[in-house]
Amino acid sequence: MSGRCRTTCSSTEAAANQTEEAMAKIAFIGLGNMGGPMAANLAKAQHHVVAFDLSDAAVKTAVEKGAHKASSAAEAVKGAEIVVTMLPAGKHVREVYEKDVLPNVAKGTLLIDCSTIDVESARHVAVLAEKAGLDMVDAPVSGGVGGATAGTLTFMVGGSEASFAKARPILEKMGKNIVLAGASGGGQAAKICNNMILGISMIAVSEAFMLAKRLGLDAQKLFDVASTASGQCWSLTNYCPVPGPVPASPANRDYQPGFTAAMMLKDLMLAQQAASAAGASTPLGAEAAQLFSLFVNSGNGAKDFSGIIKMLDGK
């Protein structure tokens, strides 16, 4: 074999090996508004994604986006190198991991839970995974459906540095900002603290615009001032709750959700639960939870959380 052939063949083999290493068999369980786009991005990155959800429609959509169908969670995880879950609450995470994941995965499987749940449940499942000799991280997300679709989510990760290093290449296919927040449960702690800030700030911004309305101050003028002054915050500049100033905000499409009010209420309640357990004083967080509870219980759970401005406006 000539030297040129050896060089060419070696380069071809190296490229093939890199492609093979880049591809992983990933079980993705939970294909809702967030999980569906996340699974699609993993499939788009050429991973072999085996998807399961209780909703047949969600599974069908995932398959259309390049995933492969599994008839159960247990079936999805068999033979998987990585398991990613995106589930509604702690009880669902406990059940799926205890009944479907841990009894059926092979040694060496990496477990990534992207659900937003209580810290206690996250740590409980992590302990079970550790006893089984498996690496696991809790990796809740921020960025809403838009971020999930665009692959620009922020992941707040709890777990060991070694587990984080293994999970990072997968998380990078779904997000742009990957932060190790601490040990197991640290990702959940970061997520609920962040979203408590978000819920409180959205109420503050909404109240300011409603006060401005009654004082005869134009909404655009308030935005022009506050967005470049000390009132500046994400809820104002990126997600302004009144139509006009930020064209991409849900306010311009009748508050169709990027992040539902029901999900915000869930996160605020998780924050209150954690605050009670930790003995932390969070009076504004508690008030925000009460206001979002009123908004959701009035039939607005499926609306974007920024729609709470309509309730504060007396509508």
Secondary structure, DSSP 4 states (H G I P E B T S, - for coil): --HHHHHHHHHHHHHHHHHHHH--EEEEE--STTHHHHHHHHHHTT-EEEEE-S-HHHHHHHHHTT-EE-SSHHHHHTT-SEEEE--SSHHHHHHIIIIIITTTPPTT-EEEE-----HHHHHHHHHHHHHTT-EEEE--EESHHHHHHHT-EEEEEES-HHHHHHHHHHHTTTEEEEEEEESTTHHHHHHHHHHHHHHHHHHHHHHHHHHHHHTT--HHHHHHHHTTSTT--HHHHTT-SSSSSSTTSGGGGTT--SSBHHHHHHHHHHHHHHHHHHT---HHHHHHHHHHHHHIIIIITTSBGGGHHHHHTT-
